[in-house]
Amino acid sequence: MFETGFLSNKAPLFMDLVSLYFLIFPFLLFVGIFIVHKKKFLLHKWYQLGLFFLTLAVIIFFEIGIRWIGGFKEFLDQSSISHEFFISYLSVHIFIALISVVGWVIILIKSHLSSKRNNFDSPFFKKHKFYGRLLILGLTLTAYSGAGIYAMLFLF
């Protein structure tokens, strides 16, 4: 897990694996859209739940790995990126990520409760598509800003 990865000669393997997941993550989100366009709503529900828990597992894997190796400081010291810029960028990344994950949880819970009550005419469900688009935007920004963090730490 901590041996050198395959994307960069500086990054540990777990960082490469997490980075690859989040590079394909937006495409996985669009699979969920494709499913709902085919009017397979129950499959869409289970796909979204599965994707959420898979993503949560990847985030936990990443957090354990980062904590285990002592954080970003060692990698940042080897990078040509300024510490101040990196911390600012990382703060924005974390802010967007937190809002997106909380939004995802809210959408999952509200969708589940509305569908359980067969309340598809609720004000929430009428805006579900809009909320989903906002969520995809936030999650995609998070995924690709994470790729920017990888680039700053291991490629520059």
Secondary structure, 3 states (H helix, E strand, C coil): CCCECCCCCCCEHHHHHHHHHHHHHHHHHHHHHHHHHCCCHHHHHHHHHHHHHHHHHHHHHHHHHHHHHCCCHHHHHCCCCCHHHHHHHHHHHHHHHHHHHHHHHHHHHHHHHHHHCCCCCCHHHHCHHHHHHHHHHHHHHHHHHHHHHHHHHHCC
